[in-house]
Amino acid sequence: MEDNREDHALRQLLASARTIAVVGIKESPREDAHRIPLYMQEHGYRIVPVNPKLSEVLGEEACPSLSELPEADAPIDIVNLFRASSHVAGHVDEIIAMQPRPRAVWMQLGIEDGPSAKRLRAANIDVIQDRCIMVDHRRLKIPKV
């Protein structure tokens, strides 16, 4: 029963989201941090790249940090983190400061940080940890947005 509730929540989030800020997006098509956001973009999501080392990726202007997102990029529905677990805490304050706040923070497969997740949840932001957004999108058969 628990899996059904979790799948229902993931399905609801992915079906209603439109804009995903991808922190740690990469330029190389061989990297998961490029392929996965590309897949999501191809399925109708607007990708907002966040990486201080890039000026543009996936045809979108990159932003150095979440705190420097232009107002035109708001609202962000999901912040998708492609950062090592040890770096997640460094993004929590800027995620909580976003206006409006994102509905969810999605930490990719292999990425989790309990204390950060607790702080984000306390700020009424849903948290998904250690899961691949592309795998769940495919598995749940979310229609193109």
N, C-alpha and C positions, 0 to 999 in steps of 0.2 A: 504494500500500500504506500509506503514512504516514497518509493521510486516513482509512482504515479503522480503524487503531489509535486515532487521535484520536477518531473518532466512537464507537468502542467505549468508550473511557474516559469520554467525555461522557455517553453513554447509561447507563453503569453508575452514574456519579455522580448524574445526575438521577433515575434510577429508584429509587435507594436513599435519597436525601436526603428528609427530612421537614420540617426547619425551616431557614428562610433569614432571616438578619439583613440588613436592607437599610439600608445607611449612606447617608444623603443622600436618603432617601425624601421625596417631596413630597406636599402636600395637594391640589393642583389636578389634576383628572382630565385636563387637557390636557397635562400634563407626562409625559414618558417615565418619570420616576422615580416616577410614580403608576400609570400604565397597566400597566407591565411587572410590578411587584409584585402588582397586582390580578389580572392574568392568571394569575400563578403561584399566588396564593391560590385563585382559581377552579378551579385544577387540583389542589387538595388539599394544597398546601404551607402550613405555618404561617408567616406572615410576622411577624417581629419588627422593628418600625420603629425606626430609630436616627436621630434628628434632634433637636438641642437646641432647635429653634424650635417643635416640635410637642408637644402633649400626647397626641394620639390620631390615628390614621389607619388606615383599612381595618378599623375596629372593634377595633383593638389599641392598648393603651397604648404610647406612644412612650417611648423611653429616650434620654437626652441623649448617651450614648456607649457604646461596646462595653464599656468597663471598668466601667460602672455597670449592666450587665444583671443583673436579679435571678436568683438561682439557679434559679428556676422556669422561666426561659427557656432554660436549658441542657438538653441539648447543642444547639449550633448546628452544623448540617451544612455550610452554605455562608454565607460573608459575601459579600454582593453589594454592590459599591461603585459608587455613583452620585456620585462625587466627581471633580473635575478631576485629571488625572494629577499635577499639581504638589502635590496634597494627599494622595496615596496614602501617601507615606512617613510622614506624621503618624499613620497608623493602624496601621502595622506592629507597633510595640511592644505596643499593646493587643491586637492579634490574637494575637500570639505568647503573650501572658500569659493568654489565655482558658483556662479549665479546665472541661471538656476543650477542647482546641483544635479549631477547625473542620477539617473534612476538606479544604475548598477555599476559596479566595478567588477570586471571579469579578468581574473588572473589565469593566464594560459597554463597548459599542462606542465606540471613540475614546479609551478610557482604558488607558494602559499605563505601567509604570514598571519598567524592567529591574532596577535595584538593589533595589527593594522585592521584586520577584518572586524574586530570588536569595535574599534573606534569608528569605522565607516558605518557599521550597523547602528551604532548609537546616534549617528547623524541621519538616520533613516535612509541609508543607501544600501541596496541589496548587494551582497557579495557572493561571487562564484569563484571558487579557488580550485586550482589543479585540474582544469578541464579545458579542452580545446573548443573554442567557439565554432570553428568550422565543422568539427566532428559532430557536435551537438546539433548544429544547423542542418546538416545532412541527415543525421539520424532521425530527427524530429520532422523532417520533410516540410520545413517552413516554406511557404510560397514566396516568390519574389516580391519584394516590397516596392 
